Amino acid sequence: MSQNQSTPTREVARRAFASEFNDAAYTFTESDDERAPVYLLLPTGQSANRVFFVGTLTEKEDVGEDAEYWRGRIVDPTGTFFVYAGQYQPEAASKLRELEPPAYVAVVGKPRTYETDDGTVRVSVRPESITEVDADTRDRWVAETAKRTIARVAAFDDEANEYALMAREEYDLDPETYKAAALSALEDLDESDGDELAGGASDAAVDDADTPDAGPPEP
């Protein structure tokens, strides 16, 4: 058997801004197989088994009890992503341990939902990789993610778009909100001098998300 035949295909890592990602709470599978991939449904009508985002690591903390379990707070122009890495994500955990905020980072990982004590569903990322990057890489990610977000919103009312139909059923959210956030992120790029690290994350991004009292249980 060839290597291509024996190596399973990895799901595409979807780009989404934090504002949309944090509004996503519905997960689903597309088969009854117990090993079937679990997808997060983005409110603009996109399934995501893996995500890719770039932002500023503003905080990190070891929240583990018996073993290291790192939480990282990463902001983009629209809000905050939370990543959690422990013994089953050794490379990502090691990177969080080494990095000193603030730092631009690129993250690829799997969305993970969990329910808080009050019944609220929160979403975080279990990182596969965390890579320190420069401001230009961050800016390119913002520009491309804005482009793809706007395209998803434009296709949202297409009756042939099965994930948009699903999003309309599962969420009471206006996709135009995410288009506006994408356009605002592009405007921020035009106005930025590319050196946010000196002053930390944008106030809007930081104010948009509260640090959870407790993260998801360790895997």
Order of alpha helices (4+ residues) and beta strands (2+ residues): alpha-beta-alpha-beta-beta-beta-beta-beta-beta-alpha-beta-beta-alpha-alpha-alpha-alpha
